[in-house]
């Protein structure tokens, strides 16, 4: 990110007390000088706890704003004079979404529409929405709701006019160490004296990214976006079995079966999107199939060396050419030197 890009700007993060939101806010405060950083979330207790810890405690730029993305009026109020919006709020647990479909739709789909409407009415500059690998070829409601949200944000560029907000999407896989990932679940079970670890299916693979990597990628996308792109980072895959072995090499595994709405492998770029996908350094860029996306917009990507992916390309966790080994995983989690 260029020096000074966020200096004197107003940044709002929905879901700002979640794992990503908090890591993003910490990074912005430690490395940039925003005029305001607004933490927008509906969790009162998390906001109080966050406000009491560094670097948030007493920071002149930080504002905490209780609100829900289901409430467009509250979003509009929070977005007054905001330059950049990072939309991280979502219901993300696959089984929870399967059993609570109406709530999932209200937050993930209606909430996305509300963020777009509020952004258009307050004329923010740029919006980055966080997506998930489960939005590609979705088989569960969470993935389907995030696919719908992605489409909403991409189409919003056609509504904003020449000088209105720009909207883009960042899509990545499971976040190592986030509250919603399997890693803290396994670590808690190990601390509590578990005699085995549950594995849904020994073939299962997932994409993995660390929180710092996710934050860096989003910040980089915020700088480089034109509006309408889906940015996909090149990140490693790992088998869930290998992850369990890295955390507890001596514990046996207990096969419990695939949960409702769960895939054996995840996809971040399906074959059907290969014809609009560019490869650019450490990422892929999925271009929108809209008329407003002209040569004038995607030419800069070509000038940066972006190349179309091959026909039939599919970016899936089982056919990935990057893999996370157990030693790398332990380093990412700060487990070097820990008893094995």
C-alpha positions, -999 to +999 in steps of 0.1 A: +000+000+000+014+034-009+025+056+020-002+080+031-031+063+012-052+062+044-038+093+060-065+118+069-092+095+054-122+081+072-125+043+071-154+022+083-153-015+090-186-035+093-182-065+115-153-045+130-151-065+162-147-099+144-114-116+138-107-099+105-121-065+115-100-063+146-068-073+128-076-049+100-082-020+125-050-028+144-030-027+112-045+006+101-038+023+134-003+010+137+009+018+102-014+047+090-028+079+102-065+079+094-087+108+104-113+084+117-115+046+120-151+036+126-157+001+141-193-008+132-208-039+148-238-051+168-218-067+196-217-043+226-194-064+248-168-069+221-168-032+214-162-024+251-134-050+254-118-038+222-120-001+233-101-010+265-071-026+248-042-012+227-040+003+202-076+013+204-077+026+240-077+063+239-068+066+203-080+099+188-091+083+155-112+054+168-150+055+169-172+027+180-206+025+164-233+000+175-253-010+145-265-039+124-261-042+086-297-052+085-305-015+094-299+007+063-307+039+083-281+031+108-256+023+081-263+057+064-258+075+097-224+057+103-212+063+067-215+101+067-182+116+055-167+081+051-141+075+024-136+038+024-158+009+036-146-026+044-176-049+046-167-078+068-200-084+087-216-118+079-231-149+094-203-174+085-209-207+102-221-233+076-242-254+099-257-223+116-268-210+082-283-243+072-305-244+103-313-206+104-317-197+067-339-166+072-313-151+095-285-159+071-303-142+042-312-111+063-275-105+072-256-117+042-279-108+013-301-080+027-272-066+046-251-064+014-279-045-003-281-021+026-243-015+025-246-007-012-276+016-007-260+034+022-227+038+002-246+052-028-266+077-007-235+089+013-212+088-017-183+070-002-153+065-024-146+028-024-161-003-009-143-037-005-166-066+004-151-098+019-163-130+003-154-167+007-143-197-013-177-212-004-193-186-028-179-204-058-201-233-069-220-231-036-237-261-022-247-246+012-268-216+021-238-196+035-220-200+001-251-192-018-258-161+003-222-148-002-225-155-040-256-133-040-238-107-020-208-107-044-232-102-073-249-073-055-216-055-049-203-061-085-236-049-100-236-018-077-209-003-100-235+001-127-257+021-103-231+045-089-225+067-120-192+081-133-182+097-100-200+075-075-186+048-052-166+019-066-173-016-053-150-047-054-149-081-038-120-100-021-125-138-020-102-160+001-103-193+020-102-203+057-083-180+080-058-196+103-065-188+139-098-169+133-126-177+157-146-195+130-118-218+118-111-254+129-077-245+144-089-229+177-115-258+180-088-284+178-065-264+201-092-261+227-099-299+225-062-306+229-060-283+260-091-300+275-074-334+272-092-348+242-082-384+234-089-380+196-097-353+171-128-353+149-123-355+112-152-351+089-136-368+059-099-378+055-099-366+019-110-331+028-088-301+017-091-264+023-074-232+013-056-214+041-046-178+047-033-161+078-050-130+093-020-107+085-020-120+049-057-114+046-054-078+059-025-070+036-044-084+006-075-064+014-055-032+018-037-038-015-070-045-032-084-013-018-056+007-034-056-011-068-093-016-074-112-001-103-146-014-094-163-047-102-133-071-098-132-101-076-097-104-062-085-139-053-051-145-036-028-173-045-027-192-012-018-228-001-041-257+005-038-283+033-056-315+041-076-313+073-059-346+084-025-330+080-036-300+100-048-322+128-014-341+128+005-308+129-014-297+161-014-331+178+008-357+162+001-384+187-037-381+189-058-405+168-085-393+145-122-400+147-142-399+114-175-382+120-188-376+085-194-345+064-216-320+080-247-305+064-237-282+035-200-291+036-178-298+006-149-323+004-128-297-015-133-259-020-131-239-052-122-202-054-124-198-092-147-223-110-140-233-145-171-213-157-152-181-147-120-189-164-128-168-195-130-136-174-100-144-151-066-128-152-035-140-134-014-111-120+015-119-097+003-131-063-034-130-073-061-137-098-085-110-109-120-120-120-134-094-143-171-085-143-191-094-173-207-060-177-206-035-205-192-008-182-161-029-178-143-016-209-108-018-222-102+015-204-107-002-171-089-035-175-061-022-197-041-012-166-041-049-155-027-059-189-001-031-186+009-046-152+016-080-169-018-097-162-024-127-185-057-146-191-057-180-175-059-211-197-092-225-210-107-249-185-088-233-156-102-241-121-087-229-088-096-257-063-081-267-030-074-303-041-056-294-074-037-264-061+000-262-068+007-246-034+005-267-003+011-259+034+032-284+052+031-291+090+062-272+098+049-241+080+016-244+097+033-246+131+054-215+123+023-195+112+006-205+145+037-197+166+041-233+177+078-236+169+095-251+199+062-264+214+061-300+226+051-323+198 
